[in-house]
């Protein structure tokens, strides 16, 4: 009989299994053991963090929708609350399902993480889940592949323990609640046994690599090479092995530099270069003085405004600006900016007189580049007291759901079919603070989110739910996704405010809609990133992590809304670079610092959120690759801005020209109110300076030469001074304050040693050990420039060793 081992326990491949209490088993025999379709997995509640009386964790496995008390409720919402399930037998868990008895409950879970593994103390994250507020059942896939085959299932993580860690409820003032959950997966031996064997081999190889790394660091090179020869294991890329021999073992710094130059030529650093965010360089475009503003020909610069909207035509090198609020009245002017000369041209002073939309703000525009059409939808509406009349407002009643198209070639406007019928109101209904974008491949327009209200509605209207689509050919609007119109296996697109929405073109023709952030109400944060596929009419939560977009009082937990971040301050701005596969997010919230400033650490947040005036980079090819964009300007930012920094603002426009690789920022509301009510008219151009292969080589060479200088200090201080003044100084970037500071610090070290006394033999040995440690640290630093899978393990062997206090006390070490 063939035997297999999992967790040190024998598993037999036929239909005879030991009792569940003795060891895990995979099936009861017959057809069940060979069934490859997912099935509901039997489990028990194993552990929990806390619970309130009457709401025991065991309730999560009891399906009683008629009993609102049949649920688990934690006794606190302080981290970390959890509940752990133990499967009756190891399995590849494919999905987890959450059910609830009530749609709206103060303790309803919103965000959680799911962990799994064969051992309780060795679980890995399987996924993050975002539970919908408007659905009774939420179903989440936990496998890397959406439609796994037999081979891909064998490569997944086998689990016997599943741990659910709640992170956030829909009302953060209350505790966490889970009503009922189910696990689905595969228990067939032909799936689970290979997965367990694969995991065992992975753990053995990684353990061996840690041992080899440890032996090399401790200079046990003969033992290390013998171990590698016998196991046939590869510790790292061959280039790194050669670098370690030159840099760490032989102290041949010149050869190490040559190896780095050759590596750059071979493209070994290309992945690092492609994933770098770059540095920001702002430049302000100054307006040309005009001699009068009686006609549009005399105008050279649009007036200050906020709540306007802009669209980009990179192919023809222009962008367009329409409308906004000047601080006194709504605007109806249309402008064109030449991106080559950064000169404005006024196309219309009043589009309503030209047959187009009236003066408005908080609207949205998008562009059909192929046909040279601009579409306008939405209008902000503010109820006024009886008898109040807005200055310069026309006498006729306006409909804020009207829809217009502007033809650039003929300079003419056309009113199209509005969206009033889809907003569920028989009276004139206003739509604002939504998002709109054009699908170039399908010739459709998508509108999502925002607020609506009619003349009889309250000041703050309802949030528009679902996704609206306009067919250009048929001139009709339709609902493509309702608030709860999708199947239970896919998250719905809940209405929201303060979000961004862009189309992600794909050469394969499967263009998708990307929705970033937003609020579903006063205290409800939406998933950070969701996608919608028009071909399959399905949407997907890509990631729920909103910590870096919204202020937080705890690390990676429970994002809290700040009073300064209400949706009325406008949506975030988002741009897309298709060539690099990345987006740049500019949050539309106010603060005392300038846009582009890197937030300092405060409130326990790992990145700090200085009132959220920052630019944020997000890779679309690797969702974990993201970060804040850092400005290279040496001037300390202030609330009033400077010649090198834009002022802090909100309700501005932020666009990207993918042909010229430049970002454009215009207008906005100068913050903070109510002391300032100024609307800005400044135009800023932003470029991102990306590192190159040569930049990486220069930085590595600089670090190697600094290390060589430290070695010269210990043996020949005079030579070290000459080396520092010539070979080392030539590689320092004079414009980089950090590098200059490092150079000055190294100079002080060299001079102190040069004027010091001759070290003793013990001091020399200690110095040599320190220099050896520095060479190892430099080697690790250089290895970070190549992909992680080609480098030695990032962690160390002693990181996995548990400390026994008694054993440590009685240990007798040889010195």
N, C-alpha and C positions, 0 to 999 in steps of 0.2 A: 504494500500500500504506500503510495506517494504522500509525503508530508510536506507541508509548508509552515512557515513560522511568521507570526505577526505578534508584536509586543512580547516576544519571547515565548509564545504559546503555540503549540503544534496545531495545524489546521489540516485536515485530511481532505483530499480532493473528491472522495466518493460521497455517498449519501449518509454516512454515519457520522454523527456529530455528538460531542459531549454536551452535557447540560449547560445552559446559558450561564449559570453561576460559576462554572469551572473555566470556560474560555469562550471567546466569541465564535459564532458560526455564521455561515453565509446563506443557508437555505435549508429547507426541510426535505429536500429531495424531489425527484420527479421533475415535472414541468416547471415548478416554481424556481428551482435552482438554475434553470436554463432560460428563463424568461428575461429578455433583454430590454423590455419596455419599462419605463419608470413606474414605480408603485408607491403607495403610501407606506412610510417607514414607521414601524412600531418603536416606541421610546418611552422613557420615564423621566420625570423631573429629578435631576440628580443634586443640584445645588442652586442656591439663590443668595442674593445679597441681603434682602430684607422683605418684609411684607406687613401689611396692616391686618389687624384682626378681622377675620371673616373673608379675606381675599388672599387665600393661600396660593402659592405658585402652582400647585397641582391642578388648579382650575383651568390652566391654559390648555390642558389636554382633554377637557370635558366640553363637548359641543352642546351648549344649552342656550341658544339664541333668545329663548323666551325669558331667561333669568338674567337680569342685568347685574346681579351680584356674582355671577359665575365668571370671575376674572381674577387675574393677579394684579395687585396694586402695591407698588413699593411704598415703604414708609417714609421715603425721602426722595428728593430729586437731586441730591448732592452726589457727585461722582464718587465711585463708579457703582452704579446699580447694574445687576445682571441676573440672568437666569440660565442655568446650564441643563441641557437635556442629554441623556445617555441612550444611544440606540441599542436595541436588543442584539444587534450584530453589526459588524463593520459594513459600511456602504459608501458608495459614491453619491453624495447628496446633490441632486440636480436643482431643487427648488424648495422654497419655503412659502407658505401661505398664511396670511393673517386674516381673521374674521372678527367682526365686532357686532354687538347687539344694537348700538346706537350710532347714528351718523355724527352727531355733535355731542361731544362729551369733553369736559374741561381737562381730563387726564389723558385724552386720546394721544397715542404715540404718533409722532411725526417722523422722526429720524432715528435710525439705529444702525449698528454694525453687527454682522454675523461672523463668528469665528468657528472653526472646526478642526478636528484632528483625531488621531488614534489614541492619544494620551491627553489627559486633562490639563497637564502643564506644558503641552507642546502643541498649541493650536495656532493656526494662521488665519488671517482675515480672508473670508470667502466673498465678502461684498458689503456694500452699504445699501440700505433700503430706505426709500421715502414713501411713507404711507399716505394715501390719498384721503382727504377729508370727506369727499363726497361719495365714497364707495364702501359697501359693507364687506367686500372681500378684496384683498390685495395679494397678488401672486408675483413672486420674484425669482428670477433665474440666478443660480449661484455658480454656474459653470462658466469657464472662460469662453466657450463656444456656444452660440445660440442654438445650433442644430447639430449636436455632437453625434459622431459615428462611433463604431466600436473601438477603433484605434485611439481616438481622442479621449474616450472615456477611461481607457487604461492609463492615460497620462495625468488624470486628475488626482486631487488629494483625497485619499480615503479617510473616512471619519467614523468615529464611534461616539464622539462628544460634539455637541453643538452648543455654542454659547451666544446668547443674544444680549447685547449691551445697548440699552436705550440711551440716546444722546439728547433728545429734545422732544417735548410734547407740544401740542398746538397752543397750549397756554402754559407758559414756563413757570407760572406761580404755583402749579399743582404737580402732583407726583405722576409717575409713569403707570400706565395700565396696558396690559395685554389680555384680550378676551379669550381668544382661541387661536391656536396655530397648528399647522400640519407640515410635515416634512415629506418630500418625495424624492426618490432616487433609485439606485440600482443595487441589488444584493446578490446578483448572480456571480458565482465563482469565476467565470471566464472574464468578468470585468474587475471584480474587487481584488482577486489574487494577484493579477499582474500589476494593478495599481499599488498594492502593498509592497510587492517585490521591488517595484521601481522606486518607491519612496525609501525603502530600506537601502537600496544601492546608492541613492542620492545622499542619504545621511552618512553612509560609510565613506563615500568619496569626499564629501565636504569635511568630515572629521579628519581624514587622512591629509587633506590639503592644509588644514589648520596645523596639524602636527609638523608637516614639512615646512611651513612658514615659520613656525616656532624654532625648529632646528636650525634653519638658516640664519634667523636673527641672533641665535646664541652661538653662531660660528661652528656648529657641528656639521660641517659641510660634507664630510665623508659619510656620515650616517644618513644625511639627507639624500645624497646621490645614490646610495645603496637602496634606500627605500623607494626612490623614484624608478630605479632600474628594475626592481623586482615587481613592482605593481604596474608598471607601464602607464602610470598616471601623469597627467600634464598639470603642472602648477599654474602656469601662466603662458602668455604669448612668448615666443622665442626671443623677440626683441627685448622684452623686459628682463629675461634671463641674462642676456648679454649686457644690458645696462647695469644690472645688479653686479655682475662680475667686474665691470669697469669702475663703477662709481663706489660701491661698498667694499668689495674685496680687494681690488688692486689700487684703488685711489687714483685711477687714471682719468682725471677730470677732462682732459682734452679729448680723449677717445669717447667719453660720455657725451660731450657736446656734439661730436661728429655723428654719433648714433642718433641723436635727436634731430639733427638736420636731415639725415637720411630717412628717418621715420616720417617727418613732415612731407618729404618728397613722395613717399609711398602712400600718403593719404591716411596715415594712422591717426592723425589728430583731426581729421575732417568731421567725425561725429561730434567731437567736443566743440569745434567751431560752429557747427550747424545748430547746436543746442544753446549757444550763448545768447543772452538777451541783448547785450549791447548797451551803449551809453547814450544819453539824451543830449541833443544840442538844439536849443531854442534860438530862433532869430525872429525879431519883430519886423513886420512890413509897415513902414510909415506911410500915412496918407499924403497924397499930393494936395497942396492948398488949392482951394477953389475960390473964384471971385464972385460967386453968387449961386443961388439955388432956386432960381425961378423956373427953369426948365430942366428936363432930365439931361440935356446935353452939357449943362454947366456942372452937373453933379459928378464928383470923382470918388466919393466914398459913402457907403451906407451909414445911416445914423445908428447910434448905439441901440441895442435891443436885447431882449431875452425871450425865450419861448418861440424862437424862429426855427426854421428847418432848412437843411441844405442837402444837395445831392451831387454826386461826383460823376463826371464823364472823363475818365482817364484817357480814353482812346483819342479824344479830340482836344485834350488838354484844357478843360474848363470845368468849373463847378458853378452851381446855381444856388441862390439865396432867395427865400420868399418869406414875407410876413414877419410877425413877431410883435412884442409889446415894448414900446419905447419908454415906459414908465409913466406916460400920460395917456397914450391912445394906442389902439391896434394899428398895425401897418399893413399895407396892401401893395408894397413895392416889390419888384422882381429884378434881381441883379445877376450878372454873369462875371466871374472872375477868370481872367486869363492866367493859367498856372505858370506859363513861361515868364511873363513879365510882372505877375502879381498886381495887375491893374484891373480895377472894377469898371464895369459898364452897366449902366441902368437900362434895362429893357422896358420897364413900365413903372411909372410913378403910382398909378392906381389901376390894378388889374380889373377891378369891378367896372370901371369906365370902359375898359377894353373888352367887356363881355365875360370876364372871368370871376373868380371868387372875390368876396368882399374882404375887408381888412380883418385879420384874425391872428391868433397865437395858439400855441399848444396843439397845432395841427401837425400833419406829417405829409412829406412829399417823397416820391420815388421816381425813377427815370427808366424809360425804355430807350436804351442807347441805340439800338438798331433802327428804330423808327423816329428817333429824336423827339420823344414825347415826355412831358413831365405831368405826373398825376398828383392831385391835391385832395386830401381827405381830412375832415375834422375841423373843429373850431371850439375854442374855450368859451364857456358861457358862465356868467356871473349874475345871479338874480339881483335886480336893483329895486330900491323902494318905489312905491307908486309915484308916477310923475317924473321919475328920474330919466334923463335922456343922455346917453353917451355922446360926447362931442364928436361932430363930424360923422355920426352914425346915420345911415340912410333910414328913411321913414318905414320902409317895408320890413316886415318880419323876416328874419333870416332862419334858415334851416341848417343846423350844424352838421347834419349827416349828408349834405350834398357832396357831390363828387365831380371834379373838374379835370380836364385834360388840356394841356398847353402844347401846341405844335411849334417847335422852335424854328423850323424851316419857313413856315408861313406867318409866324408871330400872331397866332390866333388862338382863342379859347373855345372850348366846347364843354357844355354841362352833360354829364353822363348819368347813368342810373345810380341813385343813392343807396345807402345801406339802411335807411330808416325802417323798412319792413323787417329786416333781420334783427333789429334791436328790440323788437317786441313792444312798440309804442305806436299808437295811432296819431299822436300829436307830433309836431316838429320836435325832433330829438337831437340833442347835441352830443357829439362824440369827441373826446380829447384825451391826451396822454396815452394814446395807443401807440403801436409800432406798425410800420408798413414797409414792405420790400417787394421788389419785382423779380419774378422767376423768369429769367431770360430764355431758358430752354423750352418752357411750356407756355410762354406768353400769358402768365397769370400774375395777379397781385395778391399778396397775403396781408391781411390786417388782423392784429391780435392784441387783446388786452385793452386797457383804458377805462374811462368812465363814460356813462351815458346819463342824461336826464332830459326831461321835457320841461315845458313852461310851468307845469303844476308840480314838478318834483322838488325834493329838498335840494339844498345847495350842493351837498356831496351826494352824487348819484351812485347808482349801482355799478359794480365792476362788470365789464362786458366779458361774458364767458364764451369759450369756444374759439375756433379759428375760422375767419371769414376769407373767402376766395373770390376774386373778380376775374371773370373770363373776358379777355380783351376782345376776342373775335365776336362773341355773342352779346357783349355789353350787359352781362348779368352777374349778380352777386349770389353766392350760396354759402351755406355752412358746410365745411368739409370735416370739421371735428367739433362736436358739441362738448360741453363741459363734462358730460359723463357718457359720451357716445361711443367710446371705444370698448373693446372687449376687456374682460377682467385680467387678461394676461399682459396688458400694456397700460402704463400710467396715462391718465387723462391730461389734457392741456387745460388746467384751471386758469381762469381769468386772473389778471394781475396788473400791477402798476410798477413803474420804476424799472422795467426790464429793458433788455436790448434784444434785437432780432435781426439776423442776417441770413442770406442764402450762401451756402457753401457749394460752389460749383465743383463738379467732378467730371473728369474727362470721359468717364465711362457712361455718363448720361444720368446717373442716379443722384441728381442734385437734392440736397436736403436742407431743411430749414433748421436753423440753430437758434435757440432761445436761451438767454443768459440772465439769471437772477430774477429779481422782482419781488413784489409783495402781493400776497393774496388777501390783504386786509390790514387792519391796523397793527396786528401783532403776529402775522403769519408770513414767514419767509418761504419763498419757493425754492425748488432745487436749483443749484448753481447753474447746471447746464442740462438742457433737454433738446432732443432732436425730433424732427417730424419728417417722415418719408412720404412724399405725395404719391409715389407709385403704389405703395402698399397701404396707405392711409393708416399708418401706425406711428406712435411716438414712443420715445425711449428716454429714460433718465440716465444720462451719462455719468453724472456725479452730483451728489447732494451737498458736498462740502462747501459751506458758505462762510466759513470763519474769516477768510481773507478779504471778503467783500463787505462784511458787516461787522461793526464793533462788537467786541466780546469781552466779557469779564472773566472768562476762564479759558485755559488753553484747550483749543479744539473741542470745546463743549458749549452747548446751549448759546448760540448767538443771540444777543439781546438788541432790540431796536433802541437806538438813541433818539431822544426827542428832536435832534437836529437832522434826522434821516427819514422824515415822513415822505410818503410818495409824492406829495404836492411839490416837492423840490425837484421833480423832474426825473426822467429815466437815465440810466447809465448810458454812456456812449461806447460803442464797440466798432472796431474796424477789423478787417480780415486781409491777411496777406496769403494768397493762394500759393505762391511760389515757395514760401517758407513753411506753410501749413501752420499758421499761428494767428492769434487774435490779440489785440491790445485793447484793454478796457479802461475807460476814463469815467469813474463814478461821478455822478452829477449831484454831489452834496457839498455843503459849504464848510469853511473852516478858516482858521487864522493863518494858514500857510499856503504856499504856492503849489500849483499843480506840477507834478514831476518830482516833488521832494520825497525822499525815502522816509517813511514813518519811523519814529523812534520806538523803543520798547516801553510800554506802559500797560497798566491794567492787567498784567499777567499774560498778555497776548504775545505769542512768539515773534510776531513781526511788528507789533505796535500798530496803532491805527490813529495817527494824529488827525482826528476828525475826517479821515478818509479822503483827503486831497492827495491822490497819488495816481500814477499810471501803473497798470498791471498787465503782465505778459502771460499768455496761456498758450501752450502748444496743443494742437489738435491731434497730432500723431501720438503724443504721449501725455495723457491728461495729468500725470503726476509732475510733469515738467512745467513749472510756472514760478513767477516771482515778481518782485517789484522792480520797476525800471529806475535806475539810479542816474541822476544828473551829474555831469562832470563840472558844473559851474562851481567855482570856489566861493562865490559871494553867498553870505548867509541869507537865506530867504526870509522875507518879511511879508506881512499881510498886504502891503501896498505894492508888492512886486518890485521889479527892477528892469533894467534894459536887457537882462539875460533870462528873466523869468516872467511868465505870465502871472497876473494877479489871481488870487483865489476867487472862484466864481461858481455859479450854477446856472442851469438852463441855457448852456452854451451849445455849440455844435462842434463836433470833432470828427473829421473825415480823413481818409487815407487815399493817396494816389499811388496805385500799385505799379504804374509805369515809371514814375520818377522816384518812388520809394520815399515819399514825404507825407507827413501828417499836417493837417491844417486845423487850427483852432480859431473860432471867431465868436465875438460877442459874449453875452452872458450877463448875469445879475451879480454885481459886486457885493461880496459878503463881508461882514455879517450885518443883516438888518437888525433892528429898525434904524440904526444910526446912519446907514447908507442906503439910498434908494437909486443908486446910479446904475444905468445900463451901459455896458461897455461896447465900444466899436473897434477894438483892436484886433488885428489879424496876426497870428503867429504861425510860423512854419517850423516843424519839428523833424529832425533827421535822427536816425538811430545808427550810431557808429558800431558796426559789427567787427569783432576781432577776425584776424586772418591767420593763415598758417605761420606767416612771418612773425606775427605778434606772439603766438604761442612759443615759437622757437626762441625769440628774444627773451621772453620771460623765463623760460627754462634755463637758457644759457646764463642769464643774470643770477639765478639761484645757484647754479653750479659754480659760478665764479665767486660768489660770496662764500660758498663752502670751501673753495680752494684757498681763498684769502685767509680764512680762519685756520686752515692747516698750516699755511706759511707763517702765521703769527707765532705758533708754538715752536717752530724750528728756526725761522729767520725773520724777525720782525722788520728789518730794513727792507728785505725783499717783498714782504707783505705790503709795506707802505707804497713801494714803487708799483706793485701790481694793482693796488687799489686806485692809484692816480691815473693809471693808463688803461690796462685791459678791462678792469671792472667798471670804471667810470664811463667808458664808451658805450656800455649797454644800458645805462640808466636813462629813463625817460624824464627829461628835465621838466616836463609839464605835469608829471604825476607826483603829487605831494606825498603820497604814501611811499613811493620808491625813494624819493629824496630823503625822507625821514629815516628809512632803513639804511641808506648810505651814510648819513650823519651818525647814526648809532654804531655802525660798523667802524667808522673812523675813530670814534671814541674808544671802542674796544681795542683796536690796533694800537693806538697811542698809549693806552694804559699798560698794555703788555710790553710795549717797546721800552717804556721807561720804568718797568718793574724789575724786581730781582730775579735771578736765575732759579727756576723751579727745581725742587728736589725730585728724586726718582719716583717717590710715591705720588707726587703731584703730576709727574709726567704720565704715570699709569692711569691716574684718574682722568687726566685731560684726554688721553687716548680713548678711554672708554666713552667719554662724553662726545668726542668727535665721531666715534663709530655710531653712536646712537643718532647723532645729527645726520650722518650719511644715510642711515636707514630711514629716518623721517623724510629726508629729501627724496629718496627713492619712492616712498609711498606717495608723496606729493606729486611727483611726476607721473606715477601710474594712474592718477585721477584724470589725466588728459586722454586716456584711451578708454574704450568701452569696458564696463565693469566685468562682463563675461570673459574678457581677455586678460584680466589682471588677477593677482593673488587675492584670496578672500579679504574683504575689508575688515572683518572682525578679527580678534585675536583669541588664542587658545585659552588664555586666562579669563576671558570674558564669560566662558561657559562653565568655569569651575565654581562650585558652591563652597563657601567658606564655612568651615566647622570651627567654632570658637575654641572648643576644648582641644581639638587637634592642633590648632594654631598655637595655643598656649604651651603645649607639651612638645612641640616639634623641636628637633635638634638639627639645625642646618650646618652644613660644612661651609666654612668661610674660604 
